[in-house]
């Protein structure tokens, strides 16, 4: 085949791959990725089920500003933190969740909570940012307090961000 004939074939192949590729191998949205990681690590860990470590989900381990380990999903700029009694996923400006991504995350999260924690009551007092919802039980400050919370504040400009967390009761 002559080079002049090969150029249109290659150009067509690249264009077709660019158009068809996402249909064959769709990427998760940031909301879907957040919820997948939340269920696979945070929820499973809280329930005492075998769970994937952040590395198993493709998160890369790093060290946070406080010197503690943090895992970062470089594709979505989502940070995961694991503590003795909590697990959280966060985003920060300039890669904070958009309003639409935060709203989608909340919709997915409501399903996760109703499926895994059906008796956990909604806590209307837990508010921060324009998009928020929390399900908590136990008195504020009590070691038995635990629950799920999501706060997103995409409108805060350089301070925009979000946090999705699951806090477990403190063990003695």
C-alpha positions in Angstrom: 0.0 0.0 0.0 1.3 3.4 -0.9 1.7 6.1 1.8 -0.9 8.3 0.2 -3.4 5.4 0.5 -2.4 4.6 4.0 -3.0 8.1 5.4 -6.8 8.1 5.0 -7.0 4.6 6.4 -5.0 5.5 9.5 -7.0 8.8 9.9 -10.3 6.9 9.7 -9.1 4.2 12.2 -8.1 6.9 14.7 -11.4 8.8 14.3 -13.4 5.6 14.6 -11.5 4.5 17.7 -12.0 7.9 19.3 -15.7 7.7 18.7 -16.4 4.0 19.4 -13.8 3.5 22.3 -15.9 5.2 25.0 -18.9 3.2 24.0 -17.0 -0.1 24.3 -15.0 0.9 27.4 -17.0 3.6 29.3 -15.3 5.4 32.1 -17.0 5.9 35.4 -18.1 9.4 36.4 -16.5 10.9 39.5 -19.8 10.3 41.4 -19.8 6.6 40.4 -16.1 6.3 41.3 -16.6 7.9 44.7 -19.5 5.6 45.5 -17.6 2.5 44.3 -14.7 3.3 46.5 -17.0 4.2 49.4 -18.8 0.9 49.2 -15.7 -1.2 48.5 -13.6 0.2 51.3 -15.6 2.4 53.8 -18.9 0.4 54.0 -17.3 -3.0 53.8 -14.7 -2.1 56.5 -17.5 -0.7 58.8 -19.6 -3.8 58.4 -16.6 -6.1 59.2 -16.7 -7.6 55.7 -13.6 -8.3 53.6 -12.8 -5.2 51.8 -10.5 -3.9 49.1 -7.7 -1.7 50.0 -7.4 1.7 48.2 -4.5 0.3 46.3 -6.6 -2.5 45.0 -9.0 0.1 43.5 -6.1 1.9 41.7 -5.6 4.6 44.3 -2.0 5.6 44.9 -0.6 5.9 48.4 0.9 9.2 49.5 1.4 11.2 52.7 -1.1 13.9 53.6 -0.2 17.3 55.1 -0.7 15.9 58.5 1.9 13.2 57.9 -0.8 10.4 57.8 -1.3 8.1 54.8 -3.7 9.3 52.1 -4.6 7.5 48.9 -5.2 9.5 45.7 -7.1 8.4 42.6 -5.1 10.3 40.0 -7.8 9.9 37.3 -10.5 11.6 39.3 -8.5 13.6 41.9 -10.4 11.9 44.8 -8.5 11.5 48.1 -9.2 8.7 50.5 -8.3 8.7 54.2 -8.5 5.8 56.6 -8.5 6.3 60.4 -9.2 3.8 63.2 -12.9 4.8 63.3 -13.5 6.6 60.0 -13.1 6.4 56.3 -13.5 9.4 54.0 -13.3 10.5 50.4 -12.6 14.2 49.7 -12.1 16.5 46.7 -10.4 19.9 46.8 -10.2 22.9 44.5 -9.3 23.2 41.7 -10.5 19.6 41.3 -13.6 19.8 43.6 -16.8 18.1 42.5 -19.0 20.2 40.3 -22.5 20.9 41.5 -23.8 18.2 39.1 -21.2 15.7 40.3 -22.0 16.4 43.9 -25.8 16.1 43.3 -25.2 12.7 41.5 -22.9 11.5 44.4 -25.7 12.3 46.9 -28.3 10.4 44.8 -26.1 7.4 44.7 -25.2 7.7 48.4 -28.8 7.7 49.4 -29.2 4.3 47.7 -26.0 3.0 49.5 -27.3 4.2 52.9 -30.8 2.7 52.4 -29.3 -0.6 51.3 -26.6 -1.0 54.0 -27.9 1.1 56.9 -31.7 1.2 56.5 -32.2 2.1 60.2 -29.7 4.9 60.3 -31.8 8.1 60.8 -31.4 11.3 58.7 -29.7 14.0 60.7 -31.2 17.3 59.5 -28.9 19.3 61.7 -25.7 18.3 59.8 -25.3 21.0 57.3 -22.3 22.5 55.4 -22.1 23.8 51.9 -24.9 23.9 49.4 -25.3 20.1 49.0 -25.4 18.1 52.2 -27.0 15.2 53.9 -26.1 13.1 56.9 -27.4 10.0 58.6 -26.2 9.8 62.2 -27.1 8.1 65.5 -25.8 8.8 69.0 -25.3 12.1 70.8 -22.9 14.6 69.4 -19.5 14.1 71.0 -20.4 10.6 72.2 -18.1 7.8 71.5 -21.1 5.8 70.3 -22.0 8.4 67.6 -21.6 7.1 64.1 -23.0 7.5 60.7 -22.6 8.7 57.1 -22.2 12.3 56.0 -21.8 14.0 52.7 -21.0 17.7 52.3 -20.2 19.5 49.0 -19.5 23.2 48.5 -18.7 23.6 44.8 -19.6 27.3 44.9 -16.7 28.2 47.3 -14.2 29.1 44.6 -10.6 28.4 45.7 -12.0 26.7 48.8 -14.4 24.4 47.0 -14.5 20.8 47.9 -16.4 17.8 49.2 -16.2 15.2 51.8 -18.0 11.8 52.0 -17.4 10.0 55.3 -18.4 7.0 57.4 -17.6 7.3 61.0 -17.8 4.2 63.2 -18.4 4.1 66.9 -15.2 4.5 68.9 -13.9 1.2 70.4 -12.7 1.2 74.0 
